[in-house]
Amino acid sequence: MKLHELREARAKKVIELRSINDGANGNELSAEQRQRFDTLETEVRSFDERIAREVRVAEFERVAAATPVNDNGTPDFDRECRSYSLTRAIAHASGLGVDAAREIEVSQELSRRSGRASEGIFAPANVFFVPRRTNGNEQRVVVSSTTGSGLVFDEHRPDQYIDALRANLVTARLGATVLSGLQGNVSIPKNAANRSGQWIAENSALSSVDGDFDSVTMAPKHVGCLTEFSRNMLLQSSPDIETLIRGDFAAALAVSLDSAALQGGGSNQPSGIIDRLTDASAMGTLSDASWEQVLALIANVELANAATGRLGWALNPNAVKTMRAKPKVVYGSPETRDAGAGFVMDAPDSLAGYAAASTTSMPGSGSPAAGSAIFGDFASLLIGYWSGVEILANGFISPSYERGNTQVRGLLTADVAVRHIESFQAAIDIPA
């Protein structure tokens, strides 16, 4: 039974219970009435338990990561994707004599599912997903800042590899909803009405309130990176080399998408959270970085009935620095600070009891740069992927050709949308 059916059935049992109790007029129930009353009471309690379970399941479904819209339920294909080698795919596309049968078949299936042909070879998006360490900390992707020739030596020590410095990836960590395998433009319907019940007098009629339905749309947009690998690197079969090459693309593409989701609005970029709030003239303020202003941002989301799902903060490092040094209580003018009351941000990974993640993908302007913050339900942030990452290798462009290297272009087709912009509050005026 659906949730509304369970509630209707329970209501009927309660009405009958009320009828039996009122019929006794304050007297003891007869044996027959007592037996029926006890039976109904047991049934109502059973409905309460079933309704509670259904509510929990509905909540889990509401905040769960989305199912791909064209999921064909093919575990064999998923297994082949997990065994996909990006190194072999690039080497094959470069004209090197390597066995890339699996990669070719996976690319053909991705092409069929997306409905478009690839100029090079498709790679499934999951080969670029960033794994996590067993202790729960994020595993940073690794990326070569050169053509990779320096990685081919006698004793390969990937554990000692020096990664490039990149922005932290926070949208997935904070719970953004991911839609993969999209086709064409996507329109997601939503109920824009905020209807409530009506109190009426006896024998009076309810007023009809029509539904107001809107939609959230997502359209393919493209982000890419261009890098170069040496011939020797592509011929390696080491799993560590595979990890490095995957990390190269994962870092470049994921950081760009993360930045667009948080801010966005730039040339050819999706419209991110801050860009949408700015357009709606709904930006908040943390001009004093005070405890009261932090609570005001949270309250604004709560007043919009949007404080559900995966609530958290995205901050830039300047905001973290300011709020970790700002006492919660400040008196008088000039200010007298009471550090004994604690600080606005007491820990680097939480703010006002909600998870907080710091990244330079959040904006900061001026000199010294101002801090910025976003608070809200990150499950309301949608990140959509079309097919996989398209890889095109070119070993004939100068000066790569003269060096025997291969230039590789990776293109990711994705977009960002927000279910309800009321689910977020942001400020970009935190003093440095």
C-alpha positions in Angstrom: 0.0 0.0 0.0 1.1 3.5 -0.7 1.7 6.0 2.0 -1.6 7.9 1.4 -3.5 4.6 1.3 -2.0 3.5 4.7 -3.0 6.8 6.2 -6.6 6.6 4.8 -7.0 3.0 6.1 -5.7 4.1 9.6 -8.1 7.0 9.7 -11.0 4.7 9.1 -9.9 2.5 12.0 -9.6 5.6 14.3 -13.1 6.8 13.3 -14.5 3.4 14.3 -12.6 3.5 17.6 -14.0 6.9 18.3 -17.5 5.7 17.5 -17.2 2.7 19.9 -15.8 4.9 22.7 -18.5 7.6 22.2 -21.2 5.0 22.1 -20.5 3.9 25.6 -21.3 7.4 27.0 -18.6 7.1 29.7 -19.8 3.6 30.8 -17.9 0.4 30.6 -17.7 -1.3 27.2 -19.5 -4.5 26.7 -17.5 -7.6 26.1 -18.2 -7.5 22.4 -17.3 -3.7 22.3 -14.1 -4.3 24.3 -13.0 -7.1 21.9 -13.6 -5.0 18.8 -11.9 -1.9 20.4 -8.8 -4.0 21.3 -8.7 -5.4 17.7 -8.9 -1.9 16.2 -6.2 -0.6 18.6 -3.8 -3.4 17.5 -4.6 -2.6 13.8 -4.0 1.1 14.3 -0.6 0.5 16.0 0.3 -1.8 13.1 -0.6 1.0 10.6 1.6 3.4 12.6 4.6 1.1 12.3 4.0 0.6 8.5 3.5 4.3 8.0 6.7 5.1 9.8 8.6 2.6 7.7 7.1 4.0 4.5 8.0 7.6 5.5 11.6 6.5 6.1 11.8 4.7 2.8 10.3 7.8 1.0 12.9 10.0 2.6 15.8 7.6 1.6 14.4 7.7 -2.0 14.2 11.5 -2.0 17.8 12.0 -1.1 19.3 9.0 -2.9 21.6 9.5 -5.9 19.6 9.4 -9.1 19.3 6.3 -11.2 20.7 6.8 -14.8 17.8 7.6 -17.1 18.9 5.0 -19.7 20.2 2.3 -17.3 19.8 -0.9 -19.2 20.4 -3.1 -16.3 23.4 -4.8 -17.8 25.7 -6.1 -15.1 28.1 -7.6 -17.8 28.6 -4.2 -19.3 29.2 -2.6 -15.9 31.8 -5.3 -15.1 33.6 -4.5 -18.4 33.6 -0.8 -17.6 35.3 -1.6 -14.3 38.0 -3.4 -16.2 38.4 -0.6 -18.8 42.0 0.6 -19.3 42.3 4.2 -20.2 46.0 3.7 -21.0 45.2 0.9 -23.6 42.4 3.1 -25.1 44.8 6.0 -25.6 47.5 3.8 -26.9 45.1 2.2 -29.4 43.8 5.6 -30.5 47.4 6.7 -31.0 48.1 3.9 -33.4 50.2 1.8 -31.1 49.9 -1.9 -31.5 48.1 -2.8 -28.2 45.2 -5.1 -27.5 42.3 -2.8 -26.8 39.3 -5.1 -27.7 37.5 -4.5 -24.5 37.9 -0.7 -24.7 36.7 -0.7 -28.3 33.5 -2.7 -27.4 32.8 -0.5 -24.4 33.2 2.6 -26.6 30.8 1.2 -29.2 28.2 0.5 -26.5 28.6 4.0 -25.0 28.2 5.4 -28.5 25.0 3.4 -29.0 23.5 4.5 -25.6 24.3 8.2 -26.1 23.0 8.2 -29.7 26.1 9.8 -31.2 29.4 8.8 -32.7 32.7 9.6 -31.2 35.5 11.3 -33.0 37.9 9.1 -31.0 37.0 6.6 -28.3 34.5 6.8 -25.4 35.6 6.1 -21.9 33.0 5.4 -19.2 32.8 8.2 -16.7 33.3 5.9 -13.7 36.9 5.4 -14.6 37.5 8.9 -13.5 35.6 8.7 -10.2 37.8 9.6 -7.3 38.2 6.7 -4.8 38.3 7.3 -1.1 40.8 6.0 1.5 39.6 3.5 4.0 39.9 6.1 6.8 37.2 8.2 5.1 39.5 11.0 3.8 39.3 11.9 0.2 41.9 10.3 -2.1 43.4 13.1 -4.0 43.8 12.4 -7.7 47.3 12.4 -9.1 48.4 14.4 -12.2 51.6 14.7 -14.2 52.6 18.3 -14.9 54.9 17.1 -17.8 54.5 14.7 -20.7 55.0 11.7 -18.4 58.4 10.6 -19.8 60.0 11.2 -16.4 57.7 8.5 -14.9 59.4 5.6 -16.8 62.4 4.6 -14.6 63.7 1.4 -13.0 62.1 1.7 -9.6 58.6 3.1 -9.8 57.4 4.6 -6.5 53.8 5.8 -7.0 53.6 6.3 -3.2 56.2 9.0 -3.4 54.7 10.7 -6.5 54.3 14.5 -6.0 50.9 15.6 -7.1 50.0 19.0 -8.5 48.2 21.4 -6.2 44.5 21.6 -7.1 41.3 22.7 -5.5 39.5 20.3 -3.3 36.4 18.6 -4.8 33.5 19.3 -2.5 30.2 19.0 -4.3 30.2 15.2 -4.4 31.5 15.1 -0.8 28.6 17.3 0.4 26.0 15.1 -1.3 25.2 16.5 -4.8 22.8 14.3 -6.8 24.5 12.7 -9.8 22.5 11.8 -13.0 24.5 9.8 -15.4 23.8 8.3 -18.9 21.6 11.3 -20.0 20.4 11.6 -23.5 19.4 14.9 -25.2 18.0 17.8 -23.3 16.5 16.7 -19.9 13.5 18.3 -18.3 12.7 17.3 -14.7 9.2 18.3 -13.5 8.7 19.9 -10.1 5.8 21.2 -8.1 6.2 24.9 -7.7 3.0 25.4 -5.6 3.1 25.8 -1.8 -0.4 24.7 -1.0 -1.7 24.4 2.6 -4.9 23.1 4.2 -7.9 25.3 4.8 -10.0 25.7 7.9 -13.7 25.9 7.1 -17.0 26.4 8.9 -19.6 23.6 9.1 -21.4 23.1 5.7 -18.8 25.4 4.0 -17.0 24.4 0.9 -13.2 24.2 0.3 -11.7 26.5 -2.2 -10.0 24.9 -5.2 -6.3 25.5 -5.5 -4.8 24.5 -8.8 -1.4 23.0 -9.0 1.5 25.0 -10.3 4.0 22.9 -12.0 7.4 23.9 -13.3 10.5 22.1 -14.6 14.2 22.0 -14.2 16.1 21.6 -17.5 19.6 20.4 -18.2 21.3 20.6 -21.6 24.7 19.2 -22.7 27.6 21.5 -22.1 31.3 20.6 -22.7 34.4 20.9 -20.6 37.7 19.6 -21.8 41.4 19.3 -21.2 44.4 18.8 -23.4 47.5 16.9 -22.3 50.5 15.1 -23.7 51.9 11.6 -22.9 55.1 10.0 -23.9 55.2 6.9 -26.1 57.0 4.9 -23.3 54.4 5.9 -20.8 51.5 4.7 -23.0 53.3 1.4 -23.6 53.5 0.6 -19.9 51.1 -1.9 -18.4 51.7 -0.9 -14.8 48.5 -0.3 -12.8 50.3 2.7 -11.3 50.7 4.3 -14.8 47.0 3.6 -15.4 46.2 5.4 -12.2 48.3 8.4 -13.1 46.7 8.8 -16.5 43.2 8.5 -15.1 44.1 11.0 -12.4 45.3 13.5 -15.0 41.9 13.7 -16.6 39.9 13.3 -13.4 41.6 16.2 -11.8 41.4 18.6 -14.7 37.7 17.8 -15.6 36.4 17.4 -12.0 37.8 20.6 -10.7 36.3 22.6 -13.6 32.9 20.9 -13.0 33.1 21.5 -9.2 33.8 25.2 -9.7 30.9 25.6 -12.2 28.5 23.8 -9.8 29.4 26.1 -6.9 29.7 29.4 -8.8 29.3 29.0 -12.6 27.8 31.6 -14.9 31.1 32.2 -16.9 31.5 32.0 -20.6 30.0 28.6 -21.8 29.7 27.4 -18.2 26.6 26.0 -16.5 24.8 28.3 -14.0 26.0 27.3 -10.5 24.5 28.0 -7.1 26.0 31.5 -6.6 25.2 32.6 -10.1 21.5 31.5 -9.7 21.2 33.2 -6.3 22.7 36.4 -7.7 20.2 36.4 -10.6 17.3 35.8 -8.1 18.6 38.7 -5.9 18.7 36.2 -3.1 22.3 36.5 -1.9 22.8 36.6 1.9 25.4 38.4 3.9 28.2 37.5 6.3 29.7 41.0 6.3 30.6 40.7 10.0 31.2 37.0 9.9 29.2 36.9 13.1 27.5 34.0 14.8 24.1 35.8 14.4 24.7 36.1 10.6 25.6 32.4 10.3 22.4 31.5 12.1 20.5 33.9 9.8 21.6 32.1 6.7 20.5 28.8 8.2 17.2 30.3 9.2 16.5 31.6 5.7 16.8 28.0 4.3 14.6 26.7 7.2 12.0 29.4 6.6 11.8 28.3 3.0 11.0 24.7 4.2 14.2 23.6 2.4 16.3 22.5 5.4 16.1 18.8 4.5 18.3 16.3 2.7 22.1 16.8 2.9 22.7 20.1 4.6 26.2 21.5 4.7 28.6 24.3 3.9 31.0 25.0 1.1 33.6 27.7 2.0 36.7 29.1 0.6 39.9 29.2 2.8 39.6 32.9 3.5 36.2 32.3 5.0 37.5 29.5 7.2 40.4 31.6 8.4 38.1 34.5 9.3 35.4 32.5 11.1 37.8 30.3 13.0 39.3 33.5 14.5 36.0 35.3 15.1 34.6 34.8 18.7 30.9 34.1 18.9 30.4 37.0 21.4 31.6 40.6 20.7 30.8 43.5 23.0 30.7 47.3 22.5 32.6 49.7 20.2 35.5 49.3 19.9 35.0 45.6 20.0 35.7 43.6 23.1 35.9 39.9 22.2 34.9 37.1 24.5 36.9 34.1 23.3 35.6 32.1 26.2 32.3 31.7 24.4 34.0 29.8 21.5 34.5 30.8 17.9 32.1 31.1 15.0 33.8 28.1 13.4 35.2 25.9 16.1 36.4 23.1 13.9 37.8 23.1 10.3 35.2 20.5 9.1 32.0 21.8 10.6 30.1 25.1 11.1 27.0 25.5 13.3 26.7 21.7 13.6 26.7 21.1 9.8 29.5 19.5 7.7 31.8 22.1 6.1 34.2 21.7 3.2 36.9 24.2 2.1 37.9 24.7 -1.5 39.5 27.4 -3.7 36.8 26.7 -6.2 34.7 29.1 -4.2 35.0 32.7 -5.3 37.1 35.3 -3.5 37.8 38.8 -4.9 39.6 41.9 -3.8 42.9 42.4 -2.0 43.1 40.8 0.4 40.5 38.4 -1.0 37.1 38.2 0.7 35.7 34.9 2.0 32.6 33.2 0.5 30.2 30.5 1.8 27.3 28.5 0.6 24.9 26.8 3.0 22.1 24.5 1.9 20.8 21.1 0.9 23.4 19.8 -1.6 21.1 17.0 -2.6 19.1 19.7 -4.4 22.2 20.3 -6.6 22.0 18.1 -9.7 25.1 17.2 -11.8 24.3 15.4 -15.0 26.6 13.5 -17.3 25.9 12.6 -21.0 27.6 9.3 -22.0 31.3 9.0 -21.0 34.4 11.0 -21.5 35.4 11.3 -25.2 39.1 10.7 -25.7 40.8 11.7 -29.0 44.5 11.1 -29.4 46.8 12.8 -32.0 50.3 11.7 -32.5 51.0 13.8 -35.5 50.7 17.3 -34.3 53.9 19.3 -33.9 55.9 19.3 -31.6 54.5 16.1 -30.1 55.3 14.2 -33.3 59.0 15.1 -33.3 59.3 13.9 -29.8 57.4 10.6 -30.4 54.7 11.8 -27.9 50.9 11.8 -28.2 48.7 14.7 -27.5 45.4 13.6 -26.0 42.2 15.6 -25.7 39.5 14.7 -23.2 35.9 16.1 -23.4 33.3 15.6 -20.8 29.7 16.6 -21.5 27.8 17.6 -18.4 25.5 20.2 -16.9 24.5 21.6 -13.5 21.0 22.3 -12.3 19.3 23.2 -8.9 15.9 21.7 -7.9 15.0 24.6 -5.7 17.2 27.6 -5.4 15.5 28.3 -2.0 17.5 25.3 -0.8 20.6 27.5 -0.7 21.9 30.7 0.9 25.3 32.2 0.0 27.5 35.1 0.9 30.6 36.5 -0.8 31.3 39.4 1.5 33.1 37.7 4.4 35.9 40.1 5.5 39.5 38.9 5.0 
